[in-house]
Amino acid sequence: MQTPTHDEAIASTREWLEKAVIGLNLCPFAKSVYVKNQVRFVVSDATEPAQLAEELAKELRLLADSSPEEIDTTLLIHPYVLQRFLDFNEFQDIADAIVEELELDGVLQVASFHPKFQFGGTGINDIGNYTNRSPWPTQHLIREASIDRAVEAFPEAEAIFERNIETVTKLGIEGWQALFAPKH
C-alpha cells in the first residue's frame, strides 16, 4: 500500500466516514457531530507503537480538555504504524491502559478501525468484518457522555452491531468496493 500524505489520509477517511459510516448508517450517532464539524481528524507520523502511544495520550488529554461543542470526537489516523492487524489489535490493550493512566476511564474510550479488521471467530474475508474496516489504522477517541446521550436518543443501541452486520452482508464485498470506486 502506498504511503499517503496527511491530506490523502484525511480525505480517504472522510470518504469512508461519509459513504460507509454515515452513508450506510453504521453509526447512527456519527452524522450529527460530523455535520457540526465536531470531529477532529489527526494524522500521526508515528512509525513505532511507542510514538503512537504518546500521541494517543496527547489527543486524549486534548479531547478531555476541549468543549464537546468544539471537538466531540477524534479520529487519530496512523497510516505508518500497526499495519498488521494482530499488532494493531494488541495495541488496543495499550490504548485502554493509557485511558486508565490518564484517569479518563468513564470519561473517554478508544474504539478501533483497521483496513484488515477481523472479529474473533471470523474468517479474514467475512463481510461482517467490514463494519470496522477503515482506509487506515485508526483510533477513535469517544466521549462517554456523548455515547450516553446517543444511546438515550437511540433506545435499541445494542441492536446496532447486528443491524450493521446485516447491512454489509446485503451489500456484499462487491457492493462495499463499489461504494469507493471512482465515479466516471
Solvent accessible surface area in square Angstrom, and as a share of the most:
residue,aa,sasa,rsa
1,M,167,0.75
2,Q,146,0.65
3,T,95,0.55
4,P,10,0.06
5,T,79,0.46
6,H,75,0.33
7,D,113,0.58
8,E,86,0.39
9,A,0,0.00
10,I,43,0.22
11,A,60,0.47
12,S,30,0.19
13,T,0,0.00
14,R,91,0.33
15,E,59,0.26
16,W,8,0.03
17,L,12,0.06
18,E,82,0.37
19,K,62,0.26
20,A,0,0.00
21,V,14,0.08
22,I,33,0.17
23,G,52,0.50
24,L,37,0.18
25,N,69,0.36
26,L,9,0.05
27,C,41,0.25
28,P,35,0.22
29,F,56,0.23
30,A,14,0.11
31,K,119,0.51
32,S,56,0.36
33,V,23,0.13
34,Y,31,0.12
35,V,96,0.55
36,K,124,0.52
37,N,123,0.63
38,Q,19,0.09
39,V,20,0.12
40,R,79,0.29
41,F,28,0.12
42,V,25,0.14
43,V,14,0.08
44,S,1,0.00
45,D,89,0.46
46,A,1,0.01
47,T,82,0.48
48,E,100,0.45
49,P,53,0.34
50,A,70,0.54
51,Q,81,0.36
52,L,0,0.00
53,A,19,0.15
54,E,126,0.56
55,E,48,0.22
56,L,0,0.00
57,A,15,0.12
58,K,122,0.52
59,E,4,0.02
60,L,0,0.00
61,R,118,0.43
62,L,71,0.35
63,L,1,0.00
64,A,34,0.26
65,D,125,0.65
66,S,21,0.14
67,S,45,0.29
68,P,49,0.31
69,E,130,0.58
70,E,123,0.55
71,I,24,0.12
72,D,9,0.05
73,T,10,0.06
74,T,1,0.00
75,L,7,0.03
76,L,0,0.00
77,I,0,0.00
78,H,0,0.00
79,P,8,0.05
80,Y,53,0.20
81,V,8,0.04
82,L,16,0.08
83,Q,72,0.32
84,R,145,0.53
85,F,23,0.09
86,L,111,0.55
87,D,52,0.27
88,F,1,0.00
89,N,73,0.37
90,E,123,0.55
91,F,4,0.02
92,Q,25,0.11
93,D,105,0.54
94,I,80,0.41
95,A,0,0.00
96,D,73,0.38
97,A,56,0.43
98,I,18,0.09
99,V,8,0.05
100,E,106,0.48
101,E,139,0.62
102,L,42,0.21
103,E,144,0.64
104,L,22,0.11
105,D,85,0.44
106,G,59,0.57
107,V,72,0.41
108,L,2,0.01
109,Q,67,0.30
110,V,17,0.10
111,A,30,0.23
112,S,18,0.12
113,F,33,0.14
114,H,0,0.00
115,P,29,0.18
116,K,105,0.44
117,F,20,0.08
118,Q,57,0.25
119,F,50,0.21
120,G,79,0.76
121,G,92,0.89
122,T,40,0.23
123,G,45,0.43
124,I,98,0.50
125,N,106,0.54
126,D,58,0.30
127,I,29,0.15
128,G,4,0.03
129,N,0,0.00
130,Y,25,0.09
131,T,10,0.06
132,N,33,0.17
133,R,24,0.09
134,S,6,0.04
135,P,35,0.22
136,W,25,0.09
137,P,0,0.00
138,T,0,0.00
139,Q,0,0.00
140,H,35,0.16
141,L,0,0.00
142,I,27,0.13
143,R,22,0.08
144,E,42,0.19
145,A,57,0.44
146,S,17,0.11
147,I,47,0.24
148,D,83,0.43
149,R,131,0.48
150,A,14,0.11
151,V,60,0.35
152,E,141,0.63
153,A,87,0.67
154,F,58,0.24
155,P,107,0.68
156,E,111,0.50
157,A,20,0.15
158,E,134,0.60
159,A,42,0.33
160,I,22,0.11
161,F,100,0.42
162,E,103,0.46
163,R,75,0.27
164,N,15,0.08
165,I,50,0.25
166,E,101,0.45
167,T,37,0.21
168,V,0,0.00
169,T,77,0.45
170,K,168,0.71
171,L,55,0.27
172,G,18,0.17
173,I,52,0.26
174,E,133,0.60
175,G,18,0.17
176,W,21,0.07
177,Q,110,0.49
178,A,57,0.44
179,L,39,0.19
180,F,57,0.24
181,A,44,0.34
182,P,106,0.67
183,K,158,0.67
184,H,218,0.97
